[in-house]
Amino acid sequence: MENIMFSKISEFLTGGEKAVETSRNTVINLAEAETNTEYVIKEIKTDDEELKKFLFTLGCYEGETVTLISILAENYVINVKDSRYSIDKNLAEAIII
């Protein structure tokens, strides 16, 4: 019930645009996400500073929205800030939503 109410309030505040916020107890990464669904990035989870910097240059950072467009042979097509990128599974697994 709490998640439904949060979703409705979030939808109202954003003017109908709906970004999925995963449950606080559930940690999933972008590799486990559903296609054509907008998510909010909660963190970039990796010890590789170069990987973090690369994702930051794409616009992937905490609080930003990301949409998984499609998955093609372990390549993940994502939409961030009105731009599309193809990232591999390792990068998708580092993006916690």
Z-matrix of the N, CA and C atoms (Angstrom, degrees):
N
C 1 1.448
C 2 1.528 1 110.93
N 3 1.347 2 116.23 1 -41.84
C 4 1.457 3 120.67 2 -179.11
C 5 1.527 4 111.20 3 -61.11
N 6 1.353 5 116.86 4 -42.26
C 7 1.460 6 120.39 5 -179.88
C 8 1.522 7 111.87 6 -65.85
N 9 1.336 8 117.27 7 -36.56
C 10 1.463 9 121.12 8 178.66
C 11 1.519 10 109.64 9 -65.37
N 12 1.336 11 116.53 10 -44.69
C 13 1.460 12 120.84 11 179.63
C 14 1.524 13 110.48 12 -63.97
N 15 1.344 14 117.37 13 -43.58
C 16 1.453 15 120.98 14 178.40
C 17 1.525 16 110.42 15 -60.48
N 18 1.337 17 116.41 16 -41.64
C 19 1.456 18 121.24 17 179.60
C 20 1.524 19 111.23 18 -62.09
N 21 1.327 20 117.01 19 -43.28
C 22 1.467 21 121.04 20 -179.98
C 23 1.525 22 111.04 21 -66.13
N 24 1.326 23 117.46 22 -42.58
C 25 1.468 24 120.89 23 178.39
C 26 1.519 25 109.88 24 -64.23
N 27 1.337 26 116.68 25 -44.55
C 28 1.458 27 121.15 26 179.14
C 29 1.527 28 110.68 27 -60.62
N 30 1.338 29 116.81 28 -42.15
C 31 1.463 30 121.45 29 179.18
C 32 1.526 31 110.44 30 -63.42
N 33 1.326 32 117.12 31 -41.33
C 34 1.461 33 121.42 32 179.22
C 35 1.530 34 110.79 33 -64.24
N 36 1.322 35 116.99 34 -45.71
C 37 1.462 36 121.32 35 -176.59
C 38 1.523 37 112.65 36 -68.03
N 39 1.319 38 117.51 37 -28.71
C 40 1.460 39 120.30 38 -179.24
C 41 1.514 40 112.39 39 -94.91
N 42 1.323 41 117.38 40 9.21
C 43 1.463 42 120.30 41 177.57
C 44 1.509 43 113.43 42 71.73
N 45 1.312 44 117.73 43 30.80
C 46 1.460 45 120.45 44 176.96
C 47 1.511 46 113.76 45 99.60
N 48 1.345 47 117.78 46 -18.60
C 49 1.453 48 119.00 47 176.55
C 50 1.515 49 107.46 48 -71.32
N 51 1.317 50 115.54 49 135.76
C 52 1.454 51 118.93 50 -172.99
C 53 1.521 52 110.58 51 -122.28
N 54 1.313 53 116.19 52 116.42
C 55 1.455 54 122.24 53 172.85
C 56 1.519 55 107.15 54 -109.40
N 57 1.309 56 116.77 55 134.22
C 58 1.456 57 120.44 56 -177.68
C 59 1.519 58 109.19 57 -80.46
N 60 1.321 59 115.43 58 126.92
C 61 1.459 60 121.49 59 173.33
C 62 1.520 61 105.50 60 -106.72
N 63 1.327 62 117.03 61 120.85
C 64 1.452 63 119.54 62 -179.19
C 65 1.517 64 110.08 63 -73.34
N 66 1.313 65 116.33 64 158.48
C 67 1.460 66 122.34 65 -179.80
C 68 1.521 67 110.47 66 -57.57
N 69 1.303 68 116.65 67 147.51
C 70 1.464 69 121.23 68 -178.74
C 71 1.525 70 112.11 69 -62.26
N 72 1.312 71 117.94 70 -28.66
C 73 1.458 72 121.75 71 -178.50
C 74 1.521 73 112.39 72 -85.65
N 75 1.305 74 118.06 73 -15.69
C 76 1.450 75 122.67 74 -176.99
C 77 1.521 76 109.70 75 -102.70
N 78 1.319 77 115.71 76 121.87
C 79 1.459 78 120.11 77 175.93
C 80 1.512 79 106.88 78 -108.35
N 81 1.322 80 115.78 79 115.33
C 82 1.460 81 119.09 80 175.46
C 83 1.520 82 108.48 81 -125.92
N 84 1.299 83 114.28 82 155.42
C 85 1.458 84 118.76 83 176.79
C 86 1.522 85 108.88 84 -108.16
N 87 1.298 86 115.83 85 173.03
C 88 1.460 87 120.66 86 -175.26
C 89 1.529 88 112.12 87 -63.99
N 90 1.334 89 117.30 88 -26.27
C 91 1.468 90 120.57 89 178.52
C 92 1.527 91 111.77 90 -67.15
N 93 1.340 92 117.63 91 -20.05
C 94 1.462 93 122.30 92 179.94
C 95 1.525 94 112.28 93 -100.46
N 96 1.311 95 117.73 94 3.17
C 97 1.465 96 122.17 95 -174.00
C 98 1.527 97 112.03 96 -78.75
N 99 1.321 98 114.62 97 163.48
C 100 1.459 99 121.60 98 174.98
C 101 1.523 100 108.94 99 -88.06
N 102 1.323 101 116.45 100 145.69
C 103 1.457 102 120.18 101 179.15
C 104 1.527 103 110.52 102 -72.16
N 105 1.314 104 114.92 103 156.69
C 106 1.469 105 124.13 104 178.88
C 107 1.527 106 113.15 105 57.00
N 108 1.329 107 115.79 106 33.96
C 109 1.456 108 121.53 107 177.17
C 110 1.518 109 108.02 108 -128.02
N 111 1.318 110 115.73 109 135.25
C 112 1.461 111 120.95 110 179.77
C 113 1.523 112 109.39 111 -89.38
N 114 1.325 113 116.83 112 132.67
C 115 1.459 114 123.11 113 -179.61
C 116 1.525 115 109.82 114 -125.14
N 117 1.315 116 115.39 115 160.00
C 118 1.458 117 121.77 116 173.96
C 119 1.523 118 107.38 117 -102.73
N 120 1.325 119 116.52 118 130.03
C 121 1.463 120 120.95 119 179.30
C 122 1.524 121 108.72 120 -74.49
N 123 1.333 122 116.03 121 125.28
C 124 1.463 123 120.78 122 179.21
C 125 1.516 124 111.65 123 -92.58
N 126 1.336 125 117.20 124 -35.03
C 127 1.462 126 120.44 125 176.80
C 128 1.520 127 109.80 126 -168.85
N 129 1.312 128 114.87 127 162.77
C 130 1.459 129 121.84 128 171.29
C 131 1.520 130 104.92 129 -106.46
N 132 1.320 131 116.16 130 113.03
C 133 1.465 132 120.60 131 -172.01
C 134 1.521 133 110.25 132 -106.84
N 135 1.320 134 115.15 133 95.01
C 136 1.457 135 122.04 134 175.84
C 137 1.524 136 108.43 135 -161.40
N 138 1.314 137 115.70 136 152.50
C 139 1.465 138 120.66 137 175.91
C 140 1.524 139 111.23 138 -90.99
N 141 1.313 140 116.97 139 -8.48
C 142 1.464 141 122.70 140 -178.20
C 143 1.530 142 109.69 141 -82.41
N 144 1.319 143 116.61 142 105.81
C 145 1.466 144 121.31 143 -178.17
C 146 1.527 145 112.12 144 -64.03
N 147 1.319 146 117.09 145 -34.10
C 148 1.470 147 120.53 146 178.94
C 149 1.529 148 110.65 147 -64.58
N 150 1.325 149 116.33 148 -40.55
C 151 1.459 150 121.26 149 177.96
C 152 1.525 151 110.28 150 -64.55
N 153 1.337 152 117.31 151 -43.23
C 154 1.466 153 121.23 152 177.76
C 155 1.524 154 111.03 153 -59.76
N 156 1.323 155 116.36 154 -44.76
C 157 1.469 156 120.53 155 179.93
C 158 1.525 157 111.00 156 -63.25
N 159 1.332 158 116.49 157 -40.77
C 160 1.461 159 120.07 158 179.47
C 161 1.523 160 110.78 159 -62.48
N 162 1.335 161 116.86 160 -47.81
C 163 1.464 162 120.06 161 179.09
C 164 1.524 163 111.12 162 -62.30
N 165 1.327 164 116.98 163 -36.19
C 166 1.461 165 120.59 164 177.77
C 167 1.531 166 110.70 165 -63.15
N 168 1.331 167 117.73 166 -38.22
C 169 1.470 168 120.24 167 178.77
C 170 1.526 169 111.65 168 -66.05
N 171 1.344 170 116.68 169 -25.22
C 172 1.469 171 120.51 170 176.35
C 173 1.524 172 112.02 171 -81.04
N 174 1.336 173 116.51 172 -13.44
C 175 1.462 174 120.73 173 -177.19
C 176 1.512 175 112.88 174 99.14
N 177 1.328 176 117.00 175 10.62
C 178 1.464 177 121.69 176 179.24
C 179 1.520 178 109.56 177 -90.90
N 180 1.319 179 115.93 178 99.49
C 181 1.459 180 121.37 179 176.59
C 182 1.519 181 108.78 180 -150.28
N 183 1.311 182 116.48 181 166.38
C 184 1.460 183 123.04 182 -174.85
C 185 1.525 184 112.05 183 -53.60
N 186 1.332 185 115.44 184 130.36
C 187 1.459 186 121.77 185 178.37
C 188 1.519 187 114.46 186 93.51
N 189 1.312 188 118.05 187 -15.12
C 190 1.469 189 122.19 188 -179.91
C 191 1.528 190 109.25 189 -82.34
N 192 1.325 191 116.40 190 150.97
C 193 1.462 192 120.08 191 177.32
C 194 1.529 193 110.12 192 -91.90
N 195 1.317 194 114.82 193 147.43
C 196 1.457 195 122.20 194 179.41
C 197 1.526 196 107.71 195 -140.79
N 198 1.325 197 116.24 196 140.79
C 199 1.460 198 121.76 197 177.48
C 200 1.518 199 108.74 198 -120.03
N 201 1.328 200 116.21 199 128.76
C 202 1.458 201 121.07 200 174.29
C 203 1.525 202 107.33 201 -84.70
N 204 1.318 203 116.88 202 112.42
C 205 1.464 204 122.32 203 -176.93
C 206 1.528 205 111.04 204 -81.66
N 207 1.336 206 116.53 205 -50.81
C 208 1.465 207 119.94 206 -179.71
C 209 1.519 208 110.51 207 -161.30
N 210 1.328 209 114.64 208 165.99
C 211 1.461 210 122.11 209 176.00
C 212 1.522 211 106.80 210 -125.08
N 213 1.323 212 115.97 211 121.55
C 214 1.463 213 121.64 212 -179.14
C 215 1.526 214 108.82 213 -130.46
N 216 1.325 215 117.13 214 107.77
C 217 1.466 216 122.93 215 177.03
C 218 1.530 217 112.39 216 49.94
N 219 1.313 218 116.98 217 54.85
C 220 1.461 219 125.07 218 -179.75
C 221 1.529 220 113.69 219 62.81
N 222 1.309 221 117.17 220 19.43
C 223 1.460 222 122.60 221 169.32
C 224 1.519 223 107.20 222 -109.47
N 225 1.306 224 115.80 223 129.57
C 226 1.460 225 122.17 224 -175.24
C 227 1.522 226 108.69 225 -107.34
N 228 1.323 227 116.57 226 117.74
C 229 1.459 228 121.55 227 177.97
C 230 1.525 229 106.79 228 -90.98
N 231 1.345 230 115.02 229 119.51
C 232 1.460 231 120.23 230 -176.87
C 233 1.519 232 110.45 231 -122.12
N 234 1.315 233 115.36 232 157.74
C 235 1.458 234 122.37 233 175.72
C 236 1.526 235 107.18 234 -118.47
N 237 1.334 236 115.70 235 120.81
C 238 1.460 237 122.42 236 177.58
C 239 1.520 238 107.42 237 -133.56
N 240 1.316 239 117.11 238 125.14
C 241 1.469 240 122.00 239 177.99
C 242 1.529 241 112.17 240 51.22
N 243 1.307 242 117.50 241 49.89
C 244 1.468 243 124.02 242 177.72
C 245 1.527 244 113.95 243 62.03
N 246 1.328 245 117.72 244 22.40
C 247 1.463 246 122.05 245 175.34
C 248 1.519 247 108.82 246 -127.62
N 249 1.325 248 116.09 247 146.41
C 250 1.465 249 120.92 248 178.65
C 251 1.521 250 109.58 249 -106.76
N 252 1.336 251 114.05 250 139.23
C 253 1.459 252 121.27 251 178.65
C 254 1.516 253 108.87 252 -135.82
N 255 1.321 254 115.87 253 153.45
C 256 1.454 255 121.78 254 172.57
C 257 1.523 256 106.94 255 -111.38
N 258 1.336 257 116.17 256 121.52
C 259 1.461 258 120.72 257 -179.74
C 260 1.525 259 108.76 258 -122.75
N 261 1.332 260 116.45 259 156.92
C 262 1.463 261 119.18 260 179.32
C 263 1.528 262 110.70 261 -85.16
N 264 1.318 263 115.46 262 176.27
C 265 1.461 264 121.06 263 -174.73
C 266 1.523 265 111.82 264 -63.48
N 267 1.336 266 118.19 265 -37.19
C 268 1.467 267 120.69 266 179.54
C 269 1.520 268 111.38 267 -60.56
N 270 1.320 269 117.17 268 -42.13
C 271 1.465 270 120.65 269 177.74
C 272 1.525 271 110.61 270 -67.51
N 273 1.329 272 117.13 271 -41.78
C 274 1.466 273 120.81 272 -179.98
C 275 1.526 274 111.04 273 -62.70
N 276 1.326 275 117.05 274 -36.35
C 277 1.460 276 120.69 275 179.59
C 278 1.524 277 112.39 276 -71.17
N 279 1.314 278 118.10 277 -22.17
C 280 1.467 279 121.66 278 179.69
C 281 1.525 280 112.13 279 -79.94
N 282 1.333 281 117.44 280 -18.11
C 283 1.470 282 121.56 281 -178.08
C 284 1.523 283 108.64 282 -90.64
N 285 1.332 284 116.12 283 107.52
C 286 1.466 285 122.15 284 -179.44
C 287 1.522 286 108.47 285 -91.25
N 288 1.339 287 115.36 286 128.96
C 289 1.469 288 120.69 287 -177.65
C 290 1.515 289 110.79 288 -119.31
